[in-house]
Structures are given as C-alpha cells and as structure tokens.
C-alpha cells in the first residue's frame, strides 16, 4: 500500500529538548516536504527536498532542520523546540511534478 | 495580496445540495491546480488536479479552472454527510519549481 508514515503521531515535550519527527515514503517519490498547520494560517511549508541531498527552505524554516540522506526518508529536526512550534505537522511526498502529493497522518506536537 | 485566497467558511448545507467551493490566486504562472480534502485529525488527500484551464469531472466532483480570471472552483453534486471535511485548494508552477501553494481551506458541513 502506497503511504507516507510519520512518527510519532503525538508528542509532548519541554522547551529546549531536541526532537526528531521521522517521515518515510514507499512510493520512490523524488519530492518530499514538511508542513505545519495552524488554525487560521492553513498549511505552511517548512522545508522541502527535490531529491537526495537536495533540501531547501520553505516559507517558515526558522527553528527547524531537515536532511535527505536516503530517497525514502525525510526527518524533521527541532534542535531547541519552543512553545511557538506547537502545531500539527505533516510530511508529504510526490513525484517530480509535485501534482499529486501524498500526506502522512500528521504529528501533533506540543511544546511546554 | 496573498498568492492564494480561499474563503474559510464554515459552509453548512443540507444533504443533496450542490456545493461550490472557490479560490482566487494572483500569480498567472501557476500551471497545476489541485483540490485536497482533509477530514478531522487526518492528513489532506488529493481529490482532483487540473492542468491549465478547463473542467475535469470525477463522479460527483467537478473542478473548474479559469486562468483568465485567476479563479478555480470545485463543485460537489448531491452532497453527502460523508463529504463533511475541510477542502483545500493548491497550485504550483510545475516542472522544477514544484512548491505547492495552499489556500487556507474551507470547512464544509453537510447536514442529513
């Protein structure tokens, strides 16, 4: 089954404690992205990757890091989380034209 | 002016009604236009995508793109309670500039 898998689904952490949200896709897609979704602000892109070892900033990259060492994996790293990073996060993958993005189930992160 | 504007609703209709959801955009370079559906606590899923102008039909759903007016629409015929969700429009330039730009979403409720 084609899917994008994110882990964990729910996470509560404290300010400053480094965390990683994993994302994996099994569709051999080139393009992967991370988004955050906040009430009233919609989906905002954090980082994206057009292929292995190629990453670039989206609209709201501050406070986040990513890496793309393998085609299937695209982890999101928060080196020092802050409460304003409390949000619902989605990973997505798509083929080269990025017209059919597949989304993961989401990770609800709370930073206290 | 934001790149993509979408009325957030909420929109409430009786079962069986025809629903019209719309987005406007400012950048004439967009080539691909998409509609995603997002159920509560789930990731967005692609409903339809259209390249350039014209109509596309899939069952009860019809997507329209009017590039001259920079306006896209999604029509839902014979709406069902199971159509209750948030609908997000999205668009991109295609090719190597593949970032998806999302509207903020319209929340639809179909009452039995």
HADDOCK unambig.tbl for C-alpha pairs under 7 A between the chains (distance, minus, plus):
assign (segid A and resid 41 and name CA) (segid B and resid 104 and name CA) 6.34 0.50 0.50
assign (segid A and resid 42 and name CA) (segid B and resid 103 and name CA) 6.93 0.50 0.50
assign (segid A and resid 42 and name CA) (segid B and resid 104 and name CA) 4.22 0.50 0.50
assign (segid A and resid 42 and name CA) (segid B and resid 105 and name CA) 6.79 0.50 0.50
assign (segid A and resid 43 and name CA) (segid B and resid 102 and name CA) 6.46 0.50 0.50
assign (segid A and resid 43 and name CA) (segid B and resid 104 and name CA) 6.75 0.50 0.50
assign (segid A and resid 97 and name CA) (segid B and resid 94 and name CA) 5.44 0.50 0.50
assign (segid A and resid 97 and name CA) (segid B and resid 95 and name CA) 5.41 0.50 0.50
assign (segid A and resid 97 and name CA) (segid B and resid 98 and name CA) 6.06 0.50 0.50
assign (segid A and resid 98 and name CA) (segid B and resid 98 and name CA) 5.55 0.50 0.50
assign (segid A and resid 99 and name CA) (segid B and resid 32 and name CA) 6.81 0.50 0.50
assign (segid A and resid 100 and name CA) (segid B and resid 46 and name CA) 6.58 0.50 0.50
assign (segid A and resid 102 and name CA) (segid B and resid 45 and name CA) 6.63 0.50 0.50
assign (segid A and resid 103 and name CA) (segid B and resid 43 and name CA) 5.56 0.50 0.50
assign (segid A and resid 103 and name CA) (segid B and resid 44 and name CA) 6.08 0.50 0.50
assign (segid A and resid 103 and name CA) (segid B and resid 45 and name CA) 6.72 0.50 0.50
assign (segid A and resid 104 and name CA) (segid B and resid 43 and name CA) 5.78 0.50 0.50
assign (segid A and resid 105 and name CA) (segid B and resid 42 and name CA) 5.40 0.50 0.50
assign (segid A and resid 105 and name CA) (segid B and resid 43 and name CA) 4.75 0.50 0.50
assign (segid A and resid 106 and name CA) (segid B and resid 42 and name CA) 6.79 0.50 0.50
assign (segid A and resid 106 and name CA) (segid B and resid 43 and name CA) 5.97 0.50 0.50
